Structures are given as C-alpha cells and as structure tokens.
Amino acid sequence: MPAPAGVEAAGWHLLGVFAATIVSFLLRPVPMGLGVLIAVIALAATGALDVKEALAGYGDTTVWLVVAAFLLAGSVERSRFGQRIALGMVSLIGRSTLGLGYAICAAELILGPIVPSNTARGGGIMAPIVRSFALVLDSTPSDQPERAGRFLVTVGAHANLIAAAMFLTGMAANPLVSKAAADVFGVDFSWGTWALGAAVPGLLSFALLPLVIYRLERPTLRDASAAREQARAELAAMGAWSRNEKWMAVVLAVMLALWSTKPLHGLDAGIIALAGVAWLVLVRTQTWEDVVRNVAAWDTFIWLGGLLAMANGLKEHGVVAWFAAAMQDRVTGLDGLSLVLVLGIIYFYSMYGFSMLTAHISAFVGAFLAVAAAAGAPPMLAIAVLAYFSNLCACTTNYSSGPVIIYFGFGYVPAPRWFKNGALMSLVHLTVWFGIGFAWWKLLGWW
C-alpha cells in the first residue's frame, strides 16, 4: 500500500511493523520482549529506521527509570518489606470484612509508588495474602452463600489498578504516557506532577471502592477477626524489622522525597532510581548478582526501549501528524473540553479489545494526545485523562492485565459477574475522575 500524503515511506513501513508488534502482544506467539526485539531488528535491517533511531529508545531515561524501579521492587520482595506493609495494614484496620477491603487498599496505596510492576505488586505480594485471608474466613470458590472471598478478591483486583493509575512508577508502561506528553506537548509530566494530579481523585476512588464492592458482593460474614489474627501471627513470626527492611525504608523514603521535589533540585527521576539501586548494593541489602538476575527488569528494558524507539519514529516520520489530522476532521466543532471527554471515554472503553495494558497504551496514547493537540485541547487536561485512564480502564474485563487475570483465576467470581462489576466500577471511575478530578485539575491550573 502506498504511503498517504504527508507520511514518509519509512514511516509507513514503521507503522506496519508497529501494528504487527501490537498484534503479537495480543496473540503472544512469542514472549513480548522477543517480539519487540524482532521488530527493532526488522526496522534496522530494512532501513525503515537507521540503526541509531532503532536503538535510541534504550538510552532514554524513562526506560532506565522503569528498570531501576524493577530492581528496587526485587529488594522490596526479597527483604519482605512489602509483605510486612500489607500484613501491617490488615492488623491495624482489618477488624471487619469491610475493614479488610480498606486494608488491601491501604497496602496497595503504600506499595504503589515503589513496586513498578502492577503484576509483581498485585500477583506476587498482594494476591496470595488476599486469598489466604479469604480461606481463613472459610470462604472458598465453591462456597457461594459466603461471599467474603468474592468481596476481597474483587477489591484486590480493582485496588491494584487504582494504585497503578496514581503513580508514574505504579505500572511499568506508565512512562510511555509521560514520554508521549513530552513529545506531543513538550510537557514534563514528572513523577511529582503525576502523583499530585492523582492525589484527590485517586484517594476518593480508594475510599469508594470497598463500599461499592461491598454493596455488589455483600458478604454474610461481617467479622474478620480471624484474618486479622492471622496477619498478627504472621507479623509476629517475621519478628523485629531486619537490617535489610530498615535500609529499604530509608532508601525508599529518600527516593520518594526526591521524586516529589524535582523542581527544587532538578535531578532526573531515572538517576534518582538508579542511585537507590546502587545504594542498596553498597549497603548489601541486595547483591550485584541480584541486580543481574532480575529477569523482569531486563525483559522490560528490551520491550520498553524498543517501543519508545518505534513511538519516536512514528512521530519523526509523519505518521502521528497524519493520524491526528485525519482524526481532527472527525471531531471538528468540538471545543477542547468536550474533545477531552470524548477521547477519554473512547480510550477507556477501547480496553475491551485488549488483553494487556502495555499494548493498549502503546497503540493509542501517542495518537490520542496528537489528536488533542491538533484540536487545541488543554494540554495538561488531555495528558491527565489519558495517563490515569491508562490503568483504570482495566477494570472492565477479567483479561485486562496480569493481576486481574490472577485474581480472577482464584475462581471466586464468575466471568459474567466480573464483567458486571467492572462495568459498574467503570462508571464510578468516570464519575470521580471527570467530576472531582476535573475540579482538582482546575484548582491546579491545568485547564
């Protein structure tokens, strides 16, 4: 097919390879990292991108931020710092079944900024704890009259997505949004800016989540003392804070402080994260061998670097501008605010067609931001809506992300009920983030 007017031939070829890469994410004929690596090789070998363009993504600071965050997450898990936080929240506020729901939310909120893989956080740390509490409450997947398990599992899955939405480091692909914001609008949607914009609507979403799910899956068992006592027993078995846990707490506190005060010192978020990794190695909280063996970190490095290179190529060779111009013709007559609302809703519900958040973000976020820019939408408002909806949209199905698949796989919630609950939660999210969120962002001067 010939390239459309305004699109270079190299850009058109790149779009074909990029589309094939997204399809490979959905069908999984090969691991995701390998699929992206094949794409990068194909682009360089055929001349669609020169070698420097094809490999440019691997030198991007956003990629190294994510890699460093994965390395830090490995230390959080090995030191059992994350497990202590989760169990501590349950022992403090898990007296009732509803209280257990809020304890899950509190643990996700604390771990969200420091465990960048929502799959590692949800599937590796939180999901086993949630499941054990359901079993302690004598709720099994086959025990339909007692819905405590249904309630806890549903809250766990949705809380993971809210935490992922609230922080730049809450999910591995979030930096793709931040990078697209810089490329399209020239806006530095940094760690602190991301967290500030999410603070009010995100906390409200956390506050409403257990209440809404409690109404949908009202458990007959209200007293969760058994689960609370188990949490306290497990904490007692862990003993006093270990040396490694103390170092984790210090390093993470310093990093969060530096990430949220970038305007004062100007340090890049990726450099701060790498410094945290080096610090932990120097104080022997983790070894260099731990760093080298972190498969998730280096797998993410391969696919995220390649995707960023392709996204840059699509912009440089005219594909993004061509798509934005074509879409602008279809939204003529809409003012900037209305356009953001329409794009946000389309972006949110298009997740029904995806089985992976990264694929959804990669396919749409740059193009949607380009449409918003071409139509004159308020830059910060458009960025915020797409940034936060990039994770919240996964509430819709039982196949949208790793943690959701894990929680659904426990067998407590039948698929039709999961879809029903997801549809209702999507309306809650749209109401909160389009309502309170817009008001908060107006107060911040974002539109």
N, C-alpha and C positions, 0 to 999 in steps of 0.2 A: 504493500500500500504506500502511495506517495505521502510525503510529509505535508501537513496542512500549511497554508500560508503563515509565515512568521515563525515556523518551527524548523530548526536546522535538522538535516538528515541524521546527524549523530544523536540529537535529542529524541528523534522519533524512534531510532533503534534502541536507545536507552529506555524509553517508555515501554517497549516490548519486553525487554529483559526485566525491568522492574515489575511489570504486571505478572510475568511468569514467576518471579520470586514470591510475590504475594500469594499467588495460587499455590505455590509449594508450601507456604506456611499453613494453608488451609487443609491441603490433602496429605501433607507430611510424607512424601515419597522418600525423603532423606532428612537427616537432622537439620534444624534451622540454620545453624552455623555453616554447615556444608553447603546448603542451598545458596546462602549469600556469597560464600567463597567462590562457588561456581559462577555466580553472576558477575562478580568482580573480575574473575579471570576472563570470562567471555567478553566483557566490555573492553578490557585492555587488549586482548588478543585480536579483536575485530576492529579496533581503532575508534569505537564509539566514544571512548574516553581515552586520553593518553594515560600513561602509567601513573604519573603524579596525581592526576584527577581521580583515577580509580582507587588509589591508596590514601588519598588525602584525609578521609574520614578517620583513619587510625591515629592521626596526630591531633584530633580535635579534643579540646579539654573536657567537653561533655562526656565523651567516651571514657576518659580516664577517671572522671568523677564517679561514673557508674561502676567501673572496675574496682576502684578503691573502696566504694561502698559495699560491694560484694565481699571483698576481703575483710572488711570490718565486720560484716554480718557473720562471717565464718567464726570470728573470735567471739562474737556475742553468743553464738550457739555452743561453741566448744567450752567456753567458760561457764555456761549455764546461767549467764546473766539474764537472758531473755526468759528462760523458764522461771527464774526467781521473780521477775517482774510480773509475769502472768499469774503465778500462784499467789503472790502477794496481794494482787488486786482482788482475787477471789476471796482470800482470807479476810480482807478488810470489808468488802461490801457484798459478799455473796450469801447473805443470810436467807434470802428468799429466791425463788426461781427467777423473778424479775430482776432481783439484785445480781444474780449470776449473769444475766444478759448485760447489765451495766458494767460488771467486772470484765467481761470479754471486750466490751467497747473501750474501757479504760486501758486495758493491756494493749490493744491494737493502736490506740492513740499514742501511747508512750513508745511502742516499738516501731511505729510507722516511719518516723524520720531517720531511724538508724539501721533498719533492715530493708534494703532497697528492693529486694525481690519479694513481691507480694506472695509468690508461691512458697518461698522459703519461710516467710513470716507466718502465712496462713497454714500452709501444709506441713511445714517442718516443726513449728513451735506451737501454734495455737490449736490446730485441728485435733491432734492427739489428746491435748488437755480437755478440750470441749467434749470429745467423745467419751473420755473416761468419766467426766462428771455426769454425762447422761446415763452411763451404765451404773454409776453409784446411786443415782436416783431411781434405779430399777426401771429405766426406760430403754427398751430395745427396739430395733426397727420393726419387729413384728408386733410390738405392744401398742396397737393403735389407740386404745382408750386413754393411755397415759401419753400425753403429747409434750412432756418436758424435753425429750430428746429432739423432737421436731423444732421446738422453740429455740433451743440452744444452738442447734446446727444452722438454722436459718439466720439467726443473729450473727453467728460467727462468720458465715459467708459474706453477708452484707456489710458487717463492720470492717472486714478486710478491705473492701472496695472503697469505703469512705476514707480510711486511713491512707490508702494508696492515692486518693484524689487530693488529700490535704498537703502533701509534701512533694517537692521536686525529687527527693530521694525515697519516696514511698513506693515507687514501681520502676522497674528497670527502663522502660521506654519513655518515661516522662521527659527526660532531657530532649527527646525528639521534638516535643512541643516547644520547649524553651529555645531550641536551635531554630525551629521554623519561625518563631516570633522574632528572633534576631534577624533572620534572613529576609523576611517579608516586610516587617515594620521597623526594623532597626531598634527594637525594644529589648532591653536586658531583663527578661522575666526570671530573675535570680531566685535562689533558694529562699531568701527573706521575703521577696515580693510575692512569691507563690504561697508561702505559708501565711503571710498577712492577709492576702485576699481570701484564703480559705478559712480563716480563723472563725469568723462569726457563722457563716452558713454551715461550715463543717461541724462545729460543735453542736449546732442546732440539729443537724442530721443525726449525730450520735445520740443526742438527747431523745429524739423522737423514735429512733429505730427500735429499741426494745419495747416501747409502748405500742407501736404499730404492730409488730410481730406478735406481741402478747395478745392483742385483740384478734389476730388472724389465727393463731395457733394456741389458744388459751389452754395451758396445762392444768390438769386437775390437781396436781401436786404443787402446793404453794411454798412449802417449807423445804429449803435446800440446805439444811444444816449438815446433812451427810456429806455433800460435796464440799462444803466449807471446812468441815473437819478433816476431810481427806487432803485438801490443799494445805491445811496447817500441819498435818502429819508429814507431808512431802517436804514442806519447808523445814520442818524440824530435822528431817533426815538429811537435808542438804547441809545443815549446820551453819556456823557463822560464815559471813562473807569471806570468800577466799581472796588471796592476793590478786589473782587474775581478775576477779569480779570488781575489786576496788579500782584497779587500773582501768578497766573498761568504763566504769562510771566516770572517772576523772577525764579520760580522753574524749568520751562522747559528750560530756558537758562542755568541755573547751571547744570542741568542734561545732556543736550547735550554737554556742555563743558567737563564734567567728562567722559561721554561715549567716546568722541573722543580723550581723552588724557590718556587712561588706562595705556600705557607704563610708564607714569610719576608717577602714584600713586598706580597702581596695584589693585584698587577696582573692584570687580566683577560688571558686568552690572546689574545683578539682585538686588544686595544690593543697588546700586545707585537708581534704580527704586523704591524699597521698601522705601528707605529714603525719596524720593519725595512724596510718598503716605502719609507717617507719617507726613511729614512737612505740607502738605495741611490740614491734620486733625487738627494738633496742632494750625494752624493759622485760623481754622474754615472756610476754603474755601470749604471743604466738611466735612460731619459728619461721625462718625464711622458707623452709620446706613446706609449711602450711600455706604460705603465700603461693608457692609454685604449684602446689597440688590442688588449688581451688578451681575445680573444673567449671563451675558455674560462672566465675569471674571471667575466665579466658574464653569460654564459649560466647559469653555476652560481648566481649571485646571484638570477636570475629564478626558476629552478625550486626551489632550496632554500628561499628565503624564502616562496614560495607553499606549499610542502609543510609548513613549520613552522606557518604560519597555519592550514592545514587541521587539522593534528595538535592544535593548541591548541583549535580549535573543537570537534573531536570530544570532547575531554576536558570542555570547559566546558558542552557541551550534552547531556551524559549518555550519549553513545554508548560511550565506553570503559568506564564503570562498568557499563553494561548488558551489554556483551560479557564483561567479567570475571565478573560474577555468573552469566551463563549457562554459561561455561566452568568455573567453580568447582564447579557441580553435577556436572560430568562427572569431576572429579578428587577428589571427596570421598573421604576415607580415606587419601590420600597425605600423608606427612609432608613438611615443607618441602624437605629434601634430595632425596627421591625425585621430588618435583614438578619441581625444577630439572633433574634428569636427563632426565625425560620431555619437558619443554618444550624442552630443549636439543637432544635428538635429533630431535623433530618439526621444530623450527626449522631445523636443519642440513639435513635431507633434503627439506624442502619446496622447497629451492632447485632441485630438478629441474624444477619447474614455472615457473621464472623465467629470463629471459634478461638480467637486469640486477640488479646488487646493490642499486642505489638503490631500485628498485621493491620488491624483497624486504624491505628494511629498512623502507621507508615503510609497506608493507602490514601488517607483523607485529610490529615491535619494541615499539611502544607498547602494543598489545593484549596481547602475551605478558607484558610487565612488569606490566600491570594484573592479569592472572590470578595471577601470582606474588605480588603484593602482597595480593590478596584472600584467597589461601590461606595467607598467613603465611610465605612462603618468606624465607630470609635475604636482605635487600636487596642487599648487595654481591655475594653469590654469584650471584644471578639476573642482575644487571647485567653482571657479568664474563662469564658464559657467553654471553649474547646479544651482548655487544659483540664478543667475539673470534670467535664463530661467524659473525657477520655477514659476515666476509670469508673465513674458512677454508672455509665451505660451498661456495664457488665452485669448489673442486677437483673437484666431482662430474661436471661436463659440459664439453663443448667450446664452449658458447654462453653461459656464465655471466657473463662480463664482457669489457670491451674488450681487455685484454691477452691473456686466454685465447683469444679469437677470433683475435687477431693471430698468436699463436704457433701455434695450430692451422692457420691459413691458410698457413703456410710449407710444409705438405704432408708433413712428416716422419713424423707419427704418424697412422695411420688412425683413424677415428672409433671403431670397436669397441675398439681398444686404448686410446684415450684414456679411454673410459668405464671400462674395466677398471682402468687405473692410478688413475683418480680414485676409484673405489670402494675400492681398497686404501689410498690415501692418506687417505681419509675415516676409515677405521678407525684409522690411525696417529694422526691428529689427535684423535679421540675418546679414544684410549688416553692420549695425552700430556696433554691438557687436562683430562680428567676424573680422571686419575691424579696426575701431578706437579703439574698446575695446582691441583687441589683442595687438595693438601698445602701448596703455596706460599701459597695464599689463607688456609688455616687458620693458617699461621705469621704471616700479616699481620693476623690477627684479623678477617677478612672473614666468617667464619661460625663 
